[in-house]
Amino acid sequence: MEPTPAATEPVSVPGLQDALSSLFAPWVQELRLQVLEASPGEVLLSLPVTPHHVHVGGVVCGQTLMAAADTAMVLAVMSRHGGRFRPMTTVQLQTSFLRAVPAGAGSARVRARVLKMGKSLAFGGIDITGADGQLAAQATTTYALL
């Protein structure tokens, strides 16, 4: 089975980084996500651990990790389309928290992969690892492509 033409288009890390500041809501921009790597259907982001996203327990709050996962998946879907945005909406986001990301971690890594791209739905998986490389959270997503 041959890849779809969209899956073979080059992906621009700076282009996806620009999308973070132009397509997403200001509160998502406050995550300060950085695109580290991108290939068709996959992105790797850095999530800085800042006091703004740490709760009273001294760890990054789950809402921050879920927002980072959701955002990374949008970029992964974009990367399947050569970095072009296609309107979409999250249908499902299921997250399992496996271990805490401590306040002093510096950053976490968010890797999003498109698992299946259909005409109207996209399915993905996201792994979030702490600075120590240990898996901290894992998510699956479904997006309706509009």
C-alpha positions as CSV (number, residue, x, y, z in Angstrom):
1,M,0.0,0.0,0.0
2,E,1.5,3.3,-1.0
3,P,1.4,6.3,1.3
4,T,-1.0,9.1,0.5
5,P,0.6,12.1,-1.2
6,A,0.0,14.2,1.9
7,A,2.1,11.8,4.0
8,T,5.2,12.4,1.8
9,E,5.2,16.2,1.8
10,P,8.1,17.9,3.6
11,V,7.4,19.2,7.1
12,S,8.9,22.4,8.4
13,V,9.7,22.6,12.1
14,P,9.7,26.4,12.0
15,G,6.3,26.4,10.2
16,L,4.8,24.2,12.9
17,Q,6.3,26.4,15.5
18,D,4.7,29.4,13.8
19,A,1.4,27.6,13.9
20,L,1.6,27.4,17.7
21,S,1.6,31.2,17.9
22,S,-1.0,31.9,15.2
23,L,-3.6,29.1,15.4
24,F,-4.0,28.3,19.1
25,A,-5.7,30.2,21.9
26,P,-3.5,32.5,24.1
27,W,-3.8,30.1,27.1
28,V,-2.4,27.3,24.9
29,Q,0.4,29.5,23.8
30,E,1.3,30.0,27.5
31,L,2.4,26.4,27.6
32,R,5.5,27.6,25.6
33,L,5.7,24.4,23.6
34,Q,8.7,24.1,21.3
35,V,8.7,21.9,18.2
36,L,11.9,19.8,18.3
37,E,11.3,17.4,15.5
38,A,8.7,16.8,12.8
39,S,8.1,14.2,10.1
40,P,4.9,13.3,8.3
41,G,2.5,12.1,11.0
42,E,4.8,12.7,14.0
43,V,6.0,15.5,16.1
44,L,8.2,15.8,19.2
45,L,7.6,18.9,21.4
46,S,9.3,20.2,24.5
47,L,7.0,21.3,27.3
48,P,8.9,23.6,29.7
49,V,8.0,22.9,33.4
50,T,7.2,26.3,34.9
51,P,5.6,27.3,38.2
52,H,2.5,28.4,36.3
53,H,1.7,24.7,35.5
54,V,2.7,23.1,38.8
55,H,0.0,22.4,41.4
56,V,0.2,22.4,45.2
57,G,1.5,18.8,45.1
58,G,4.7,20.0,43.5
59,V,4.1,18.3,40.1
60,V,2.9,19.4,36.7
61,C,-0.9,19.4,36.7
62,G,-2.8,16.9,34.5
63,Q,-4.6,19.6,32.7
64,T,-1.3,21.0,31.4
65,L,-0.2,17.5,30.2
66,M,-3.6,17.0,28.5
67,A,-3.5,20.4,26.8
68,A,0.1,19.7,25.6
69,A,-1.0,16.2,24.3
70,D,-4.0,17.6,22.4
71,T,-1.9,20.4,20.9
72,A,0.8,18.1,19.8
73,M,-1.7,15.9,18.0
74,V,-3.1,18.8,16.1
75,L,0.5,19.5,14.9
76,A,1.0,15.8,14.0
77,V,-2.1,15.9,11.9
78,M,-0.9,19.1,10.3
79,S,2.4,17.4,9.6
80,R,0.6,14.8,7.5
81,H,-0.6,17.6,5.3
82,G,2.8,19.2,4.8
83,G,2.3,21.6,7.8
84,R,-1.0,23.0,6.5
85,F,-3.8,23.4,8.9
86,R,-7.0,21.5,8.3
87,P,-10.0,22.4,10.5
88,M,-10.5,19.6,13.1
89,T,-12.1,19.1,16.5
90,T,-11.2,16.7,19.3
91,V,-13.8,13.9,19.6
92,Q,-12.0,11.9,22.2
93,L,-8.9,12.4,24.4
94,Q,-8.2,9.6,26.9
95,T,-5.2,10.1,29.1
96,S,-3.5,7.7,31.6
97,F,-1.2,9.3,34.1
98,L,1.6,6.9,34.9
99,R,4.0,9.0,37.0
100,A,4.4,12.6,38.1
101,V,6.5,15.2,36.3
102,P,8.1,17.0,39.2
103,A,8.3,20.8,39.4
104,G,12.1,20.7,39.0
105,A,12.1,18.6,35.9
106,G,13.0,21.4,33.6
107,S,10.9,20.1,30.7
108,A,8.9,17.1,29.5
109,R,8.8,15.6,26.0
110,V,5.6,15.2,24.1
111,R,5.6,12.8,21.1
112,A,2.5,12.6,19.0
113,R,1.9,10.1,16.2
114,V,-0.9,9.8,13.7
115,L,-1.9,6.1,14.0
116,K,-4.6,6.2,11.2
117,M,-5.8,9.0,9.0
118,G,-9.2,8.6,7.3
119,K,-11.3,11.0,5.3
120,S,-13.3,12.3,8.3
121,L,-11.5,10.9,11.3
122,A,-7.9,10.8,12.5
123,F,-6.6,8.6,15.3
124,G,-3.5,9.3,17.3
125,G,-1.3,8.3,20.2
126,I,0.8,10.6,22.5
127,D,3.6,9.7,24.9
128,I,4.7,12.2,27.5
129,T,8.1,11.6,29.1
130,G,9.8,13.4,32.0
131,A,13.3,14.7,31.9
132,D,14.5,11.3,33.0
133,G,13.0,9.7,29.9
134,Q,10.4,7.7,31.9
135,L,6.9,7.6,30.5
136,A,4.8,9.9,32.6
137,A,1.5,9.9,30.6
138,Q,0.0,8.3,27.6
139,A,-3.0,9.4,25.6
140,T,-5.1,8.3,22.7
141,T,-7.1,10.7,20.6
142,T,-9.7,10.8,17.9
143,Y,-10.3,13.9,15.8
144,A,-13.1,14.8,13.4
145,L,-11.6,16.3,10.3
146,L,-13.9,19.1,9.1
